[in-house]
């Protein structure tokens, strides 16, 4: 049992809720040297060692606002977008 965040109606027990993204934003991630650490194998000796690699960063999207909604509100939201 939950309240839909868009229509405000109380849903009956065992009714599934759905996540709807209401707002997005563009985000830039910076370059990070030696950000990833894992165990690797040295090609010359064949022994295991700790290897660090760089994270290249880049551009992506983040969710700004998200709502838990009922099935009918989700369908209405999907139809309008």
Secondary structure, DSSP 8 states (H G I E B T S, - for coil): -EE-TTT--EE-TT---EEEEEEEEEEEE--EEEEEEEEEE-TTT--EEEEEEEE--EEEEEEEEEEEE-HHHHHHHHHH-
